[in-house]
């Protein structure tokens, strides 16, 4: 018999908390409904594991699985990771795993496998799941998708300040159309019919993020560091805001001074204030930190 909690079953209590966190899975992008007269908040999970990446840069897939399991159960207030996936994904969904294939810092295959396993745990057959980035407009699953899982590594970017979860959808349209004012209106991407209302989960990869770059497409290992974390949320704006704060803190640590990004990553704040996609204000983000605490920078 299920344990009771103030007249509710424990399972019902967890499910209710999960539904609040997911914002109905579609439409609110993770912003929780607030009481009258108060502002919406968003929950973000920051989880780190000291053993997630070896000194040689090898990612431990088993550790990534454990991190994701802990992150989603904390995010949705449920005990079983499979139940969390079933909350946001239904067996008849057609699911696109939106990745990022930039060769220097791609979405890790180890994470993609974990996300795919999660979707399949919700009952979706393998043939109704696909992954893609620059080719998503051509891939049949993405054209027919009813649900999206969004994942990419965080890095500084010469056109938008940072390469973020919000920006990760730029390949669903013509990228140059979004470059004005340092990509200020990237949140418009989330109104495209191929995207709108479909994103069920966002995972900002902070395993070895890049905190500085010297121009377009520039990469140097000296500007990455083993943060060994994942940021997980139903709100891409809130997840990006947390990631940005960590990047800025790392830049202060590395350069010994407050060195602003050039250009600034103002598309994140505008995604909140102008486009109402999610929450960028750290005072309205319910940040839950799990795992390894050393040098968290936030």
Beta strands, then each sheet from edge to edge (+ up, - down):
strand 1: 4-5
strand 2: 8-9
strand 3: 31-32
strand 4: 41-48
strand 5: 95-98
strand 6: 129-132
strand 7: 147-157
strand 8: 161-163
strand 9: 199-210
strand 10: 229-233
strand 11: 285-291
sheet 1: 1+ 2-
sheet 2: 3+ 4- 10+ 9- 7- 5- 6-
sheet 3: 3+ 4- 11-
sheet 4: 3+ 4- 10+ 9- 7- 8+
end
